[in-house]
Amino acid sequence: MMSHQPRAAEPHRWLVSLSLILAAGLWAYHNSFAGVFLFDDKPWIVENLLIRHLWPPRGVLASAMRPLTDFSFALNYALGGLDVWGYHAVNLAIHLLAGLTLFGMVRRTLLAEPLRARYGHASGRLALVVALAWLVHPLHTQAVTYIVQRAESLMGLWYLLTLYGVIRGAGAPSPRGWYTVSMVSCAMGMLSKPVMVTAPVMVLLYDRVFLGGSLRQAWRQRYRLYLALAATWLLPAALAVRCLPMMRDWNVGWHVQGISPLGYALTQPGVLVHYLKLSVWPSPLIFDYHDWPIARSVEAILPPAFVIATLALATLWAWRHRPPLGFLGAWFFLVLAPTSGVIPIGELVDEYRMYLPLAAIICLFVMGGYGGLRRFVSPARVRQGLAAGLVVTLV
């Protein structure tokens, strides 16, 4: 397998890209720092006595399914008490780091063998557009500004770092350091939010499409890495066993009142269609979907189920004939699988669940737009000007 080391970029280009990503995130969320504690913020932060004692960390780390997230709240409390500004600042810092990681991940993916000939020369610019659009997309409002949902963005950061470590390691002369970054990030994600359980599978799928060429080759070259990543599944499993008696109070799992597993599963196609709609046109954004109806009629079940089934079949077709597109489809469905399956997870709809899946949708639109401009718009100067105008307007 050939490594896909990116071509050296001029230092000022790197500086401009990183500065734009940071500036865009700060600009989009600068007015959120005065936001107050709301809903679940109160029991998990304001009234949570466990986070008021940073040391020894045993108490807060043994408290719930998201011990690392709770520990970050304890750090916030140790530094500033219940000053809401500090909690929002940490949430935004996590989001900015996730945007930077996504930029690096997309850039190096476009330089991988399956995509290098088509996108390699524009990898930096396309990765910047993806990162900017993802960073400021209004659908992320809840994941970034609802303080307790730091769990989602923190898990998302570790998820991206897990993949980024594998990408860097695959092209490094000595991959051990980067693979260690990946394994540690995967473990940290498992301790941040259980949705991280799909990360080892996504790493293997990424390896098959962009690095190894086949699942057999990916396993043969990096089976030790995959065994280590799979071992991190023990963390959420142990946490789930420990917290099982408390799940009734959390409104999670089989104890959710009024929602059967079948009713939850039949309602989720409509929820996924709603997520897709908000990805393209993020309005109206709703903080609390407590009145979302359970799908019971044929009219409520079949149309969205047909749409989602069509997209799933298209993903399977693309996996065989257009693997990079298949990977984007798999990213969307697998990341949402833990919360959009058969096990009721609190509310039927939560916009913060789209934190990671949105990246696949944005990649699809950016790459499709780039291909359309190259095909239908000329000369190059006009195409570049039009592209720059579209990106600035979008962001």
Disulfide bonds with the S-S distance in Angstrom:
none
